[in-house]
Amino acid sequence: MSQGIKRRDYNDIESILNYRKDIIFKEHAAKLDILQDSIELLFYLTKVLNARFLDDVTAKRRSLKGPESIIPVLFERNNHYLLAAYKLACIGLNNPAYLNLRAVFEGITHMYLLHLTDREAELFYRQQLSVLTADEEKELKNRHHWLRPSRVRELLYSDKKKSQIDDFYILISNSAHPGIKNAIGDFDYNKELSSDVLSISMALAAANLLAVNETHFDRIYEEESEEIDRIISRVTEELDGFMVDIIPNHPQIKEKLNLNPGNP
């Protein structure tokens, strides 16, 4: 750096973020504790499920094929996004945290899409592998609108629940990309905003647990299901009964659910 230019030392910037972190850990201790507990369980499930998938391949039992083979990838990716959101929320960078949370929400809906639909799941799977034929690409574009988030929600939800899911997605999208006036609120510590982003992080962590329990219920042991239930109970209690119910309810796929807690 030129000697004629004076700018704030990085350590000074870091000290401001550390000061925020101290405040957030003091004022939101309960939420942070539940989030840490949730993240620990999520990463534990990634580890044990990967081991069980490997055991199945080694023993030449049923292995993951086609669309179901990328569900664990989405689950693990969600875990990393949740961890990133947690790290950002801890220092009060709420808008960037919401970017990660929106990705988690979309990842959960993609897990259900792959688990519960047929043709759409196959097209999404082939799109992710970049092996679509010209006809399949045309079908994906014209009939399924590239399986954009709005199209995925249309396939998974109906009636009042779809409206609620749409509203939730709009909420986190607007929080991730705020207008200039609202973005200024992210420059300084705001107790209410920090509480909101931590609450949504907790709710999506619980929703990710429910999604993996649904998509891999046959590989999750009883004691792990009990741990999932324990986390969900802690989240529900902390949020006074509020939960982000992302379990699909569309009549055409609802009967395919293995587990449907809270599903109307």
C-alpha positions in Angstrom: 0.0 0.0 0.0 1.3 3.5 -0.8 2.6 5.4 2.2 0.4 8.3 1.1 -2.8 6.3 1.6 -4.2 5.9 5.0 -7.0 3.4 5.6 -8.4 1.4 8.5 -6.3 -1.5 9.5 -8.0 -4.9 9.0 -7.6 -5.6 12.7 -9.7 -2.6 13.5 -12.5 -3.9 11.2 -12.2 -7.3 12.8 -12.4 -5.8 16.3 -15.8 -4.2 15.4 -17.1 -7.6 14.3 -15.8 -9.3 17.4 -17.5 -6.7 19.5 -20.8 -7.4 17.7 -20.2 -11.1 18.2 -19.8 -10.7 22.0 -23.1 -8.8 22.1 -24.9 -11.4 20.0 -23.6 -14.4 22.0 -24.8 -12.6 25.2 -28.2 -11.6 24.0 -29.1 -14.6 21.9 -27.4 -17.4 23.8 -30.4 -19.8 23.8 -30.8 -19.6 20.0 -27.1 -20.0 19.3 -26.9 -23.1 21.6 -29.8 -24.7 19.7 -28.3 -23.9 16.4 -24.9 -25.4 17.4 -26.7 -28.5 18.6 -28.6 -28.7 15.3 -25.5 -28.2 13.2 -23.7 -30.9 15.1 -26.5 -33.4 14.5 -26.7 -32.4 10.8 -23.0 -33.1 10.2 -23.2 -36.3 12.2 -26.0 -37.6 10.0 -23.9 -36.7 6.9 -21.1 -38.8 8.3 -23.1 -41.9 9.3 -25.3 -41.9 6.2 -22.3 -41.7 3.9 -20.8 -44.7 5.8 -24.0 -46.6 5.4 -24.2 -45.9 1.7 -20.6 -47.2 1.3 -21.5 -50.3 3.3 -24.4 -50.9 0.9 -22.1 -50.7 -2.1 -19.5 -52.9 -0.5 -22.0 -55.5 0.4 -23.7 -55.2 -3.0 -27.0 -54.3 -1.4 -29.3 -51.6 -2.8 -27.2 -48.6 -3.7 -28.4 -45.1 -4.6 -29.1 -44.6 -8.3 -30.6 -41.9 -10.5 -32.3 -39.0 -8.8 -32.1 -40.4 -5.3 -28.3 -40.4 -5.6 -28.0 -36.6 -5.4 -30.3 -36.2 -2.4 -27.4 -36.7 0.1 -25.3 -34.2 -1.9 -28.1 -31.6 -1.4 -28.4 -32.5 2.3 -24.7 -32.0 2.9 -24.6 -28.8 0.9 -27.5 -27.5 3.0 -25.5 -28.2 6.1 -22.6 -26.1 4.8 -24.9 -23.3 3.9 -26.5 -23.4 7.4 -23.0 -23.3 9.0 -22.1 -20.3 6.8 -25.4 -18.6 7.8 -24.6 -19.3 11.4 -21.1 -17.8 11.2 -22.5 -14.7 9.4 -25.3 -14.2 11.9 -22.9 -14.5 14.8 -21.2 -11.2 13.7 -24.4 -9.5 12.6 -24.0 -9.8 8.9 -27.7 -10.7 8.4 -28.3 -10.0 4.7 -25.4 -12.3 3.6 -26.8 -14.9 6.1 -30.1 -14.8 4.4 -28.5 -15.6 1.0 -27.3 -18.8 2.5 -30.7 -19.5 4.1 -32.5 -19.0 0.8 -30.1 -21.6 -0.7 -31.0 -24.0 2.1 -34.7 -23.5 1.5 -34.3 -24.3 -2.2 -32.1 -27.3 -1.4 -34.8 -28.7 0.9 -37.5 -28.4 -1.8 -35.1 -30.0 -4.3 -34.7 -32.9 -2.0 -38.4 -33.4 -1.9 -38.7 -33.0 -5.6 -36.2 -35.8 -6.2 -37.9 -38.0 -3.6 -41.5 -37.5 -4.5 -41.8 -36.8 -8.3 -40.9 -38.9 -11.3 -40.4 -37.1 -14.6 -39.4 -33.8 -12.9 -36.9 -35.6 -10.7 -35.4 -37.3 -13.7 -35.1 -34.1 -15.6 -33.6 -32.3 -12.6 -31.1 -35.1 -12.0 -30.0 -35.2 -15.7 -29.8 -31.4 -15.7 -27.4 -31.4 -12.7 -25.2 -34.0 -14.5 -25.3 -31.9 -17.8 -26.5 -35.0 -19.7 -29.9 -33.6 -21.0 -30.8 -34.5 -24.6 -32.0 -31.8 -26.9 -35.6 -33.0 -26.5 -35.3 -33.2 -22.7 -33.9 -29.7 -22.6 -36.8 -28.5 -24.6 -39.2 -30.3 -22.3 -37.5 -28.9 -19.2 -37.8 -25.4 -20.7 -41.3 -25.4 -22.1 -43.2 -27.7 -19.8 -41.3 -27.3 -16.5 -40.0 -23.7 -16.8 -36.4 -24.9 -16.0 -37.7 -26.1 -12.6 -37.2 -22.7 -11.2 -38.0 -22.3 -7.5 -41.6 -21.1 -8.2 -42.2 -24.2 -10.4 -40.8 -26.5 -7.8 -43.1 -25.0 -5.2 -46.0 -25.4 -7.6 -45.3 -29.2 -7.9 -44.9 -29.7 -4.1 -47.6 -27.5 -2.5 -51.2 -26.6 -2.9 -53.9 -24.4 -1.4 -53.2 -22.4 1.7 -49.9 -24.1 2.4 -48.6 -23.0 -1.0 -49.4 -19.4 -0.2 -47.6 -19.7 3.1 -44.5 -21.3 1.5 -44.5 -18.6 -1.2 -44.7 -15.9 1.4 -41.8 -17.4 3.4 -39.7 -17.6 0.2 -40.4 -14.0 -0.6 -39.5 -13.0 3.0 -36.1 -14.6 2.9 -35.4 -13.4 -0.7 -36.2 -9.8 0.2 -34.0 -10.1 3.3 -31.2 -11.5 1.2 -31.5 -8.6 -1.4 -32.8 -5.6 0.6 -33.4 -2.2 -0.8 -30.8 0.5 0.0 -32.8 1.8 3.0 -33.2 -1.6 4.6 -29.6 -2.7 3.8 -28.3 0.2 6.0 -29.7 -1.7 8.9 -27.1 -4.4 8.4 -24.3 -2.0 8.9 -24.8 -1.8 12.7 -26.0 -4.3 15.2 -29.7 -4.7 15.4 -31.1 -7.0 18.1 -34.4 -7.6 16.3 -32.8 -8.4 13.0 -30.3 -10.8 14.6 -33.1 -12.5 16.4 -35.0 -13.0 13.2 -32.1 -14.5 11.2 -31.2 -16.8 14.0 -34.9 -17.9 14.3 -35.1 -18.7 10.6 -31.8 -20.5 10.7 -33.1 -22.7 13.5 -36.3 -23.4 11.7 -34.5 -24.3 8.4 -32.1 -26.5 10.3 -35.1 -28.4 11.7 -36.7 -28.6 8.3 -33.5 -30.0 6.8 -33.5 -32.7 9.5 -37.1 -33.5 8.7 -36.3 -33.7 5.0 -33.4 -36.1 5.4 -35.5 -38.2 7.8 -38.2 -38.4 5.2 -35.9 -39.2 2.2 -33.7 -41.7 4.1 -36.0 -43.0 6.8 -34.9 -46.6 6.1 -31.2 -45.7 6.9 -31.7 -43.6 10.0 -31.7 -45.6 13.2 -34.2 -45.2 16.1 -31.7 -43.3 18.3 -31.0 -40.8 15.5 -34.7 -40.3 14.9 -35.0 -39.6 18.6 -32.3 -37.0 18.3 -34.0 -35.4 15.4 -37.3 -35.2 17.5 -35.3 -33.7 20.4 -33.9 -30.9 18.2 -37.3 -30.2 16.6 -38.8 -30.0 20.1 -36.1 -27.5 21.3 -36.6 -25.4 18.2 -40.4 -25.4 18.5 -40.2 -24.4 22.2 -37.7 -21.6 21.6 -39.8 -20.2 18.7 -43.1 -20.5 20.8 -44.6 -23.1 18.5 -43.5 -21.6 15.2 -42.1 -24.0 12.6 -41.4 -23.7 8.9 -43.4 -26.7 7.6 -41.8 -27.4 4.2 -43.2 -31.0 4.0 -45.1 -31.2 0.7 -48.9 -31.4 0.6 -49.8 -31.5 -3.1 -52.5 -34.2 -3.6 -50.6 -35.8 -6.5 -47.5 -36.6 -4.4 -48.7 -36.5 -0.8 -49.4 -40.2 -0.6 -45.8 -41.0 -1.5 -44.5 -39.5 1.8 -43.1 -42.0 4.2 -43.2 -39.7 7.2 -45.5 -36.7 7.4 -45.3 -35.1 10.8 -47.4 -31.9 10.9 -48.7 -32.6 7.3 -52.3 -31.7 7.0 
